[in-house]
Amino acid sequence: MDPNALSPGSVLPVDPDRATLVARVHEPEWGGPCVAAVRGEEVVDLTALAPTVTDLLERDDAGDLVRGAAGGRTWRLGDLLAATAAGRRDVPRLLAPVDLQLVKAAGVTFARSMLERVIEERTGGDPSGVERVREMVGQAVGGALARVRPGSPEAARAKELLIAEGLWSQYLEVGIGPDPEVFTKAPVLSAVGTGAEIGILASSVWNNPEPEAVLAVDSRGRVRGAALGNDVNLRDVEGRSALLLPRAKDNNASCAIGPFVRLFDDGFTLDDVRALDIELRVEGQDGFVLQGLSSMREISRDVLDLVASVHGAHHQHPDGFVLFTGTLFAPTEDRSVPGEGFTHEPGDLVRIASPRLGALVNTVTTSETAPPWEFGITALMRNLAARGLL
């Protein structure tokens, strides 16, 4: 990525002086990551107080620490962004702002994207002729389902009618049925942050970004903050079979989170997340530009209902988790072949932004050529122990 593509002004939220922001920094001198607070254009090491982001989010005083703790080493945010964008490994750089949390994702939480999943299913993952299928599905089930509350008696009646017409789909089941689709998006510590490359399988011919709000949840199921995410998606793979979802979703560098976790405080709450507008812009090296918007106001299920489907008496998460909440955005614009819609090309610059959360910026490459994921849980524990932090 061009280092000029990232600057503090381009990635920070619109109110940086009031935002409680958590980052992670890789410090080569120590051979591992640091938990850090972002205070304007200064980034302050808090690792001695909270060795992991998981540890930080477990503390009731997490916001106070991030806003005011003395901390240790400091870095300039501009330097970290430049190093990250340049792919440097020999100087401090930004990482995804989460660590030991499980990375979960909810799918089919917006009516518009639900219909696109049905279209993928009907085409078998083949982008040719997708416009004909989109028109057919839209006329049959589109407008009415947008007004149906998932799990309601109205949804149950709609299901009966659609089954009778031969139009029922597994995606409609999780879109309007009682139980949402929630899956494990990525292994612990595998997510990439702002400025990094994101990966698409080299064999994929139909794929897209998915701009989403990501909730940071502690071990007690409390939502402590939010970030932006890109749930990179391979439409051709999932379209062949929903059982191929792991292949479509979980590949090297296919999960991006950032630029920071914004903790909840008096000035930023869960209601602000419910009202987020998340903008997407893709700029290709071929001159192609794609723009889109995902509005959390149009989500079919409340975000706390999604959290409750992940965590509760039925399932615990001792290290907490982060949860992608789904996207309204599903690109339909043709890029190269008429009627086949959008797909990524190597070198695409992807910017996902929302005023209260800043901007997550990445470039597209293949999962096979993206930097390999090599620093896992064992490496983290050994590194923290060697630094006397455990």
Buried (B, 14 or more C-beta within 10 A) or exposed (E): BEBEBBBBEBBBBEEBEEBBBBBBBBBEEBEBBBBBBBBEBBBBBBBBBBBBBBBBBBBEEBBEBBBEBEBEBEBEBBBBBBBBBBBBEEBBBBBBBBBBBBBBBBBBBBBBBBBBBBBBBBBEBBBEEBBEBBEEBBEBBBEEBBEBEBBEEBBEEBBEEBEEEEBBBBBBBBBBBEEBBBBBBBBBBBBBBBBBBBBBBEEBBBBBBBBBBBBBBBBEBBBBBBBBBBBBBBBBBBBBEBEBBEBBBBBBBBBBBBBBBBBBBEEBEBEBBBEBBBBBBBBBEEEBEBEBEBBBEEBBBEBEBBBBBBBEEEEEBEBBBBBBBBBBBBBBEBBEEEEBBBBBBBBBBBBBBBEBBBBBBBBBBBBBEBBEBEBEEEBBBEBBEEBEBE
